[in-house]
Amino acid sequence: MNAVTNTAPHEDTFEGSGEVLQLVSFQLGPEEYAIDILGVQEIIRMVEITHVPNAPHFVEGVVNLRGKVIPIINLRTRLGLSSAEPTKDTRIIVVEVVHLILGFIVDSVEEVLRLPQEFIEQPPSTGRESDGYHKGVGRVDGRLLILLNLELLFGIGAVS
């Protein structure tokens, strides 16, 4: 029996008629995060990053990806987590956020999963600025996924 109640089973079909989100989950340290797969363009291995002078502290630099120069964000730094050296599992998730293409570095990409909206709760408020970056907390297979709001996290556009 799962320690967490109302936990979504890890399967492709669910009972009920609610909305089902398709997510990409990834690790940053011991925590598992997820984003909506609709914004993900691709996932690539770490590549050489060209550093940009006077960029915000969380911007690692830029890369040339098939002729497009895209900014690369260190997601650990952006979220205020301790830094970590890249490993063989480190990846860059390339996303489109409000018509801007950028990449962010994660420790590893875990899986693509489907999660019914009913298994997502509003995150508890801690009174910190970072609270606004979370869309919610999803429960699947006895584990918690922190769903990120990329528009707010990267300060791009207005969220409706």
Sine and cosine of phi, psi and omega as CSV:
sin_phi,cos_phi,sin_psi,cos_psi,sin_omega,cos_omega
0.00,0.00,0.67,-0.74,0.00,-1.00
-0.93,0.36,0.59,-0.80,0.07,-1.00
-0.95,0.30,-0.45,0.89,0.01,-1.00
-0.99,-0.16,0.80,-0.60,0.00,-1.00
-0.99,0.16,0.32,-0.95,-0.01,-1.00
0.80,0.59,0.75,0.66,-0.01,-1.00
-0.98,-0.18,0.76,-0.65,-0.02,-1.00
-0.92,0.38,0.69,-0.72,0.10,-0.99
-0.95,0.32,0.43,-0.90,0.01,-1.00
-1.00,0.00,1.00,0.01,0.02,-1.00
-0.44,-0.90,0.23,-0.97,-0.09,-1.00
-0.99,0.10,-0.26,0.97,0.01,-1.00
-0.83,-0.56,0.59,-0.81,-0.03,-1.00
-0.75,-0.67,0.53,-0.85,0.12,-0.99
-0.95,0.31,0.43,-0.90,0.07,-1.00
0.99,-0.16,0.15,-0.99,-0.10,-1.00
-0.91,-0.42,0.17,0.99,-0.04,-1.00
-0.96,0.30,0.22,-0.98,0.02,-1.00
-0.92,0.38,0.64,-0.77,0.03,-1.00
-0.90,-0.44,0.82,-0.57,0.03,-1.00
-1.00,-0.04,0.64,-0.77,0.12,-0.99
-0.97,-0.24,0.84,-0.54,-0.16,-0.99
-0.82,-0.57,0.42,-0.91,0.19,-0.98
-0.95,-0.31,0.82,-0.57,0.02,-1.00
-0.97,-0.25,0.51,-0.86,-0.03,-1.00
-0.49,-0.87,0.34,-0.94,-0.02,-1.00
-0.98,-0.20,0.61,-0.79,0.24,-0.97
-0.71,-0.71,0.97,-0.24,-0.11,-0.99
0.89,0.45,-0.66,-0.75,-0.05,-1.00
-0.99,0.14,-0.15,0.99,-0.08,-1.00
-1.00,-0.07,0.51,-0.86,0.05,-1.00
-0.94,-0.34,0.77,-0.64,-0.01,-1.00
-0.89,-0.45,0.24,-0.97,0.05,-1.00
-0.51,-0.86,0.47,-0.88,0.11,-0.99
-0.71,-0.71,0.37,-0.93,0.03,-1.00
-0.91,0.42,0.75,-0.66,-0.06,-1.00
-0.92,0.39,-0.36,0.93,-0.04,-1.00
-0.88,0.47,-0.46,0.89,0.00,-1.00
-1.00,0.02,-0.17,0.99,-0.07,-1.00
-0.99,0.13,0.81,-0.58,0.05,-1.00
-1.00,-0.03,-0.69,0.72,0.04,-1.00
-0.21,-0.98,0.23,-0.97,0.05,-1.00
-0.82,-0.57,0.82,-0.58,-0.07,-1.00
-0.81,-0.59,0.35,-0.94,0.12,-0.99
-0.94,0.34,0.29,-0.96,0.05,-1.00
-0.87,0.50,0.64,-0.77,0.05,-1.00
-0.78,-0.63,0.15,-0.99,0.03,-1.00
-0.93,0.37,0.75,-0.66,-0.04,-1.00
-0.95,-0.32,0.76,-0.65,0.07,-1.00
-1.00,0.05,0.87,-0.49,-0.02,-1.00
-0.96,0.28,0.58,-0.82,-0.03,-1.00
-0.91,-0.42,0.85,-0.52,0.01,-1.00
-0.88,0.48,0.57,-0.82,0.07,-1.00
0.89,0.46,0.32,0.95,0.07,-1.00
-0.98,0.22,0.38,-0.93,0.09,-1.00
-0.81,0.58,0.45,-0.89,-0.10,-1.00
-0.85,0.53,-0.44,0.90,-0.03,-1.00
-1.00,-0.01,-0.05,1.00,0.05,-1.00
-1.00,-0.01,0.91,-0.42,0.00,-1.00
-0.95,0.31,-0.53,0.85,-0.03,-1.00
0.51,-0.86,-0.54,-0.84,-0.02,-1.00
-0.73,-0.68,0.37,-0.93,0.12,-0.99
-0.74,-0.67,0.40,-0.92,0.10,-1.00
-0.99,-0.16,0.93,-0.36,-0.03,-1.00
-0.90,-0.43,0.98,-0.20,-0.02,-1.00
0.79,0.62,0.73,0.69,0.08,-1.00
1.00,0.02,-0.06,1.00,0.05,-1.00
-0.93,-0.36,0.73,-0.69,0.07,-1.00
-1.00,0.00,0.86,-0.51,-0.03,-1.00
-0.82,-0.57,0.62,-0.78,0.06,-1.00
-0.96,0.30,0.55,-0.84,0.02,-1.00
-0.88,-0.48,0.83,-0.56,-0.04,-1.00
-0.98,-0.20,0.70,-0.72,0.15,-0.99
-1.00,0.07,0.97,-0.24,-0.11,-0.99
-0.91,0.41,-0.53,0.85,0.06,-1.00
-0.87,0.50,-0.74,0.67,0.00,-1.00
-0.90,0.43,-0.69,0.73,-0.03,-1.00
-0.87,0.49,-0.57,0.82,-0.02,-1.00
-1.00,-0.01,0.01,1.00,0.03,-1.00
0.98,0.20,0.39,0.92,0.03,-1.00
-1.00,-0.03,0.30,-0.95,0.03,-1.00
-0.93,0.37,0.47,-0.88,-0.03,-1.00
-0.97,0.24,0.32,-0.95,0.02,-1.00
-0.55,-0.83,0.58,-0.82,0.06,-1.00
-0.95,0.32,0.61,-0.80,0.06,-1.00
-0.88,0.47,0.55,-0.83,0.06,-1.00
-0.85,-0.53,-0.06,-1.00,0.04,-1.00
-0.91,0.41,-0.32,0.95,0.00,-1.00
-1.00,-0.05,-0.19,0.98,-0.03,-1.00
-0.88,0.47,0.69,-0.73,-0.03,-1.00
-0.71,-0.70,0.31,-0.95,0.15,-0.99
-0.92,-0.39,0.84,-0.54,0.07,-1.00
-0.99,-0.11,0.88,-0.48,0.00,-1.00
-1.00,-0.07,0.83,-0.56,-0.06,-1.00
-0.78,-0.62,0.32,-0.95,0.17,-0.98
-0.93,-0.38,0.86,-0.51,-0.01,-1.00
-0.83,-0.55,0.93,-0.38,-0.01,-1.00
0.73,0.68,0.82,0.58,0.07,-1.00
0.93,0.37,0.21,0.98,0.08,-1.00
-0.92,-0.39,0.77,-0.63,0.02,-1.00
-0.99,-0.13,0.78,-0.63,0.05,-1.00
-0.52,-0.86,0.23,-0.97,0.03,-1.00
-0.83,-0.55,0.46,-0.89,0.11,-0.99
-0.69,-0.72,0.56,-0.83,-0.10,-1.00
-1.00,0.02,0.74,-0.67,0.08,-1.00
-0.79,-0.62,0.36,-0.93,-0.01,-1.00
-0.91,0.40,-0.66,0.76,0.05,-1.00
-0.25,-0.97,0.44,-0.90,0.11,-0.99
-0.99,-0.15,0.76,-0.65,-0.10,-1.00
-1.00,-0.05,-0.87,0.49,-0.10,-1.00
-0.22,-0.98,0.21,-0.98,0.20,-0.98
-0.98,-0.22,0.76,-0.65,-0.03,-1.00
-0.63,-0.77,0.31,-0.95,0.04,-1.00
-0.94,-0.35,0.73,-0.68,-0.05,-1.00
-0.69,-0.73,0.86,-0.51,0.04,-1.00
-0.89,0.45,0.61,-0.79,0.00,-1.00
-0.81,0.59,-0.54,0.84,-0.04,-1.00
-0.92,0.40,-0.24,0.97,0.02,-1.00
-0.98,-0.17,0.27,0.96,0.04,-1.00
-0.90,-0.44,0.79,-0.61,0.01,-1.00
-0.91,-0.40,0.40,-0.92,0.11,-0.99
-0.91,0.41,0.66,-0.75,0.01,-1.00
-0.95,0.30,0.52,-0.85,0.06,-1.00
-0.93,0.36,0.57,-0.82,0.01,-1.00
-0.99,0.12,0.70,-0.71,0.08,-1.00
-0.94,-0.35,0.00,1.00,-0.01,-1.00
0.98,0.19,0.20,0.98,-0.01,-1.00
-0.98,-0.22,0.40,-0.92,0.02,-1.00
-0.84,0.55,-0.59,0.81,-0.07,-1.00
-0.91,0.42,-0.28,0.96,0.03,-1.00
-0.83,0.56,-0.60,0.80,-0.04,-1.00
-0.93,0.38,-0.25,0.97,-0.01,-1.00
-0.99,0.17,-0.21,0.98,-0.09,-1.00
-0.98,-0.18,0.81,-0.59,0.08,-1.00
-0.98,0.18,-0.51,0.86,-0.04,-1.00
0.16,-0.99,-0.06,-1.00,0.05,-1.00
-0.83,-0.56,0.85,-0.53,0.01,-1.00
-0.99,-0.16,0.52,-0.86,0.02,-1.00
-0.89,-0.46,0.85,-0.53,0.03,-1.00
-0.53,-0.85,0.73,-0.68,0.02,-1.00
0.77,0.64,0.63,0.77,0.05,-1.00
0.97,0.25,0.14,0.99,0.03,-1.00
-0.86,-0.50,0.33,-0.94,-0.01,-1.00
-0.95,-0.30,0.69,-0.72,0.06,-1.00
-0.91,-0.42,0.77,-0.64,0.06,-1.00
-1.00,-0.02,0.91,-0.41,-0.01,-1.00
-1.00,0.06,0.83,-0.56,-0.07,-1.00
-1.00,-0.08,0.58,-0.82,0.12,-0.99
-0.99,-0.16,0.99,-0.14,-0.11,-0.99
-0.91,0.42,-0.56,0.83,0.00,-1.00
-0.87,0.49,-0.72,0.70,0.01,-1.00
-0.96,0.27,-0.63,0.78,-0.02,-1.00
-0.86,0.51,-0.65,0.76,-0.03,-1.00
-0.98,-0.19,0.07,1.00,0.07,-1.00
0.89,0.45,0.67,0.75,-0.08,-1.00
-0.91,-0.42,0.84,-0.55,0.13,-0.99
0.90,0.44,-0.02,-1.00,0.03,-1.00
-0.97,-0.24,0.60,-0.80,0.03,-1.00
-0.98,-0.18,0.77,-0.64,0.00,-1.00
-0.99,-0.11,0.00,0.00,0.00,0.00
